[in-house]
Amino acid sequence: MPHSQTSEDVRDLFVIGGGINGCGIARDAVGRGLTVTLAEMSDLASATSSASTKLFHGGLRYLEYFEVRLVREALIERETLLRAMPHISWPMRFVLPYHNDMRFEGNTPTSKLLNVIMPWLKGRRPAWLIRFGLFMYDNLGGRKILPATSTVDLRSGPEGAPLDDKFAKAYEYSDCWIEDSRLVVLNARDAVARGAQIMTRTKVIKAERVDDLWEVIIEDLDTNETKVVRARMLINAAGPWVGDIIHQKLRVNSTEDVRLVRGSHIVTRKLYDHDKCYFFQGTDGRIIFAIPYETDFTLIGTTDADHEDPSVPPICTDDERDYLIDFANGYFKSTIKAEDVVWSYSGVRPLYDDGASSATAATRDYTLKVDNTGGAPVLNVFGGKITTYRRLAESAMDKVKAYFPDLPDKWTAGVALPGGDFEVSAFDIKVAELSHDYAFLTPTHALRLVRAYGTEAPAILGTAQSYTDLGKDFGANLYEAEIVWLMRNEFARTAEDVVWRRSKLGLRLSADQISVLDEWMQANRADVLRKDAA
Ligand SMILES: Cc1cc2nc3c(=O)[nH]c(=O)nc-3n(C[C@H](O)[C@H](O)[C@H](O)COP(=O)(O)OP(=O)(O)OC[C@H]3O[C@@H](n4cnc5c(N)ncnc54)[C@H](O)[C@@H]3O)c2cc1C
């Protein structure tokens, strides 16, 4: 196939994939002085990185698999990340009701050990073990901001009110919420601000090694034009497609492979009135969360199911929906029905294939593998959590350093993402300031803007003194001024980018309103971008 253009300059790194790992690596690398190009075939965070449970967490259940390294790294990381993005991340308390029926998944290392030394437990998860796990959770990760575990009497507190009366006691511990897809976009923006080139709707269709360099063939999916970019090193952060890149696009002879594990979530109208989450343990050894979501909703997830083919878009199947409903109904007093589900989403975990017997047991830790057998190196990224993306990027740089010996030291810990340059404790002050400076904003609107954009919210509102000054009203407090900002600064091209990834306003807008927004964005795109460039 003839290619319309070959770029003359040679990039240090070419990153495949605009999920959290690709964008996190691009940001770290460009901040160390490397020249970086990233291609994402769809929208930023369009795959797994917008479909997570949205927790910066250590992963309490991974302790049962003795994944202490991963849990410790993730626990320490929670507060580092929270400090760098106190707009899109915030502390949350998790209520873990206890009942005698709770069982281990049969093949965790902990359950196998207990079966040998305490056979009389017959697979039950005893309360003392949960307390011990929470003690480790509290102490492995050096908490400074997040409060410690406590015991909750469910018969007297608000936490017990929505739960079945059989639950009398619970433990309560801390983790953090994270707006996953905004995290990706903010990393991408920071990378661009530091000099990276990021192209969305641009697919890597092939890459080959030529004279110690990679020649990467990319296709602009809007125009179908192809182009060749040359780079010294490739980073394969294609998530569920990491194997497709290795075997089909690069044709590298590698035995490494990915295990795709689908996880689905359902969303209902809000099921209870307080702001804490629930951590429910099932009789099958699995766990699910019920989380206050977008003020008026409750998020419930997740499942674990093997998923064969990354090109098959993951959806929450009826079986998965019913499983989550039944699981939650075992805890809540009120009964959730299928018709109460207002939205569902599903994502595929790109886990390193460690040969584990079940999808639940496959390691959630990340694995980085460099292949340089045929000349120029490629770093393949497997697994990982949203929570560990920054540490994964640092580990990736440790591998990259072998080819760029003068690479400066790590720098991202403690450096705020765009809009996150304020103290964790100052969030309410920021909302009050915005409400004061833009007195026409409704309280919910001011809150949403600070949550999404932090200290950048005034840049969107400009000199506006009334809602009329914000331009066209698309519904649910979404105005033209915000859309223009998203198109110019946050790579938003379609209404779907805006209502499901830059925000979750899709939960509040009708299908007609979303299509009006989409038509407006398509009709005004050239104009919006031209005025920005002028
Ligand atoms: C159900 C579920 C719940 C989870 N919950 C949590 C949680 O609460 N906390 C946590 O820390 N982690 C969680 N995770 C894990 C976390 O979401 C993932 O580890 C992370 O998002 C993976 O990011 P990634 O960048 O590797 O992959 P992705 O986000 O999938 O990004 C890969 C990108 O590569 C692009 N791409 C692929 N092929 C090409 C190509 N040829 N050319 C150009 N682009 C290409 C894709 O379009 C995609 O956008 C969860 C995962 C799932 C599935």
The ligand as a Gaussian input file, in Angstrom:
#p B3LYP/6-31G(d) Opt

LIG

0 1
 C      -14.340000      -4.504000      35.015000
 C      -13.033000      -3.888000      35.390000
 C      -12.898000      -3.235000      36.607000
 C      -11.681000      -2.661000      36.945000
 N      -11.608000      -1.946000      38.097000
 C      -10.448000      -1.362000      38.437000
 C      -10.398000      -0.546000      39.600000
 O      -11.402000      -0.295000      40.265000
 N       -9.200000      -0.015000      39.939000
 C       -8.069000      -0.226000      39.201000
 O       -7.026000       0.259000      39.612000
 N       -8.105000      -0.950000      38.047000
 C       -9.264000      -1.509000      37.653000
 N       -9.349000      -2.227000      36.496000
 C       -8.134000      -2.408000      35.686000
 C       -7.886000      -1.240000      34.732000
 O       -9.084000      -0.724000      34.229000
 C       -7.004000      -1.684000      33.572000
 O       -5.871000      -2.345000      34.052000
 C       -6.525000      -0.508000      32.716000
 O       -7.604000       0.323000      32.349000
 C       -5.812000      -1.005000      31.467000
 O       -5.419000       0.121000      30.730000
 P       -4.626000      -0.023000      29.374000
 O       -4.152000       1.325000      28.998000
 O       -3.603000      -1.091000      29.492000
 O       -5.710000      -0.583000      28.325000
 P       -6.886000       0.178000      27.560000
 O       -7.544000       1.187000      28.384000
 O       -7.769000      -0.863000      26.981000
 O       -6.141000       0.965000      26.413000
 C       -5.602000       0.325000      25.265000
 C       -5.903000       1.198000      24.068000
 O       -5.178000       0.739000      22.946000
 C       -5.919000       1.075000      21.798000
 N       -5.445000       0.268000      20.663000
 C       -5.484000      -1.084000      20.544000
 N       -4.978000      -1.456000      19.345000
 C       -4.590000      -0.326000      18.710000
 C       -4.008000      -0.054000      17.429000
 N       -3.731000      -1.032000      16.562000
 N       -3.740000       1.242000      17.105000
 C       -4.022000       2.263000      17.963000
 N       -4.596000       2.058000      19.163000
 C       -4.871000       0.783000      19.546000
 C       -7.353000       0.753000      22.210000
 O       -8.305000       1.421000      21.404000
 C       -7.370000       1.177000      23.669000
 O       -7.944000       2.461000      23.857000
 C      -10.569000      -2.777000      36.090000
 C      -10.707000      -3.426000      34.852000
 C      -11.939000      -3.953000      34.495000
 C      -12.109000      -4.576000      33.156000

